[in-house]
Amino acid sequence: MNSNEKKRTVPTLHGPINDEETPTSQSLRHIAAQAFRRYLKELNGNKPRNLYDFVLKEIEQPLILVALEHTQGNQTEAAKLLGLSRVTLRKKLRAHGLPSTSRTA
């Protein structure tokens, strides 16, 4: 195996993620790594810019929506689940163009 054929690994908090690795339970970290690899591969050599900001913006909205879904629209509970203040959650909802009014029970 020459230097161009070496198996590549990505360091993480819990050890490397190998391309050939098939974990028995798909962790969020592993799924995200696979998605990022697929995204970069699909760029066909084009160089992305501001990938960090792009990814955060892409992930934040569905994360907030799932938290609200999980808490049945309760913004206070969703904010706690996300580790945010309710005010910050409402600001993020507005920033993403999502309704920031509470659902009444």
C-alpha positions as CSV (number, residue, x, y, z in Angstrom):
1,M,0.0,0.0,0.0
2,N,1.6,3.3,-1.0
3,S,1.1,6.6,0.8
4,N,-1.8,7.6,-1.5
5,E,-3.7,4.4,-0.6
6,K,-3.5,4.7,3.2
7,K,-6.8,4.3,5.1
8,R,-7.9,7.8,6.2
9,T,-9.4,8.4,9.6
10,V,-11.1,11.4,11.1
11,P,-10.2,12.1,14.8
12,T,-13.2,12.5,17.1
13,L,-13.8,12.7,20.9
14,H,-14.5,8.9,20.9
15,G,-11.7,7.8,18.5
16,P,-11.4,7.7,14.8
17,I,-14.3,7.2,12.3
18,N,-12.9,4.9,9.6
19,D,-14.5,4.9,6.2
20,E,-14.9,1.1,6.4
21,E,-16.4,1.2,9.9
22,T,-19.9,-0.1,10.2
23,P,-21.1,0.5,13.8
24,T,-23.9,-1.6,15.1
25,S,-25.7,1.5,16.4
26,Q,-25.5,4.6,14.2
27,S,-24.5,7.5,16.4
28,L,-25.5,11.0,15.4
29,R,-21.7,11.8,15.1
30,H,-21.3,9.0,12.6
31,I,-24.3,9.9,10.6
32,A,-23.2,13.5,10.4
33,A,-19.7,12.5,9.3
34,Q,-21.2,10.3,6.6
35,A,-23.4,13.2,5.4
36,F,-20.5,15.7,5.4
37,R,-18.3,13.2,3.4
38,R,-21.1,12.7,0.9
39,Y,-21.7,16.4,0.6
40,L,-18.0,17.2,-0.1
41,K,-17.8,14.3,-2.6
42,E,-20.8,15.6,-4.5
43,L,-19.1,19.0,-4.9
44,N,-17.0,17.3,-7.6
45,G,-13.8,19.2,-6.7
46,N,-15.5,22.6,-6.1
47,K,-14.2,24.3,-3.0
48,P,-16.9,25.2,-0.5
49,R,-16.6,28.4,1.4
50,N,-17.9,29.1,5.0
51,L,-18.8,25.4,5.4
52,Y,-19.0,25.7,9.2
53,D,-21.6,28.5,9.0
54,F,-23.5,26.8,6.2
55,V,-23.7,23.5,8.2
56,L,-24.8,25.2,11.4
57,K,-27.6,27.1,9.5
58,E,-28.7,23.9,7.8
59,I,-28.8,21.9,11.0
60,E,-30.2,24.5,13.4
61,Q,-33.7,24.8,11.9
62,P,-34.6,21.1,11.8
63,L,-33.1,20.7,15.3
64,I,-35.4,23.4,16.6
65,L,-38.4,22.0,14.8
66,V,-37.8,18.5,16.1
67,A,-37.4,19.8,19.7
68,L,-40.7,21.7,19.3
69,E,-42.3,18.5,17.9
70,H,-41.0,16.5,20.7
71,T,-42.4,18.9,23.3
72,Q,-45.7,19.3,21.4
73,G,-45.0,22.9,20.7
74,N,-44.1,23.9,24.2
75,Q,-41.4,26.5,23.7
76,T,-40.3,26.5,27.3
77,E,-39.7,22.8,27.3
78,A,-38.1,22.9,23.8
79,A,-35.7,25.6,25.0
80,K,-34.7,23.5,28.0
81,L,-34.2,20.5,25.8
82,L,-31.9,22.5,23.5
83,G,-30.1,24.2,26.4
84,L,-31.3,27.6,25.3
85,S,-33.3,30.3,27.1
86,R,-36.8,30.8,25.8
87,V,-35.9,34.3,24.6
88,T,-33.0,32.8,22.5
89,L,-35.3,30.1,21.1
90,R,-37.8,32.8,20.0
91,K,-35.1,34.8,18.4
92,K,-33.9,31.8,16.5
93,L,-37.5,31.0,15.4
94,R,-37.8,34.5,14.0
95,A,-34.4,34.3,12.3
96,H,-35.5,31.1,10.5
97,G,-38.8,32.6,9.5
98,L,-40.7,30.2,11.8
99,P,-43.7,31.2,13.9
100,S,-42.5,32.3,17.3
101,T,-45.9,32.4,19.0
102,S,-46.7,29.7,21.5
103,R,-49.3,27.0,20.8
104,T,-51.9,27.1,23.5
105,A,-53.0,23.8,25.1
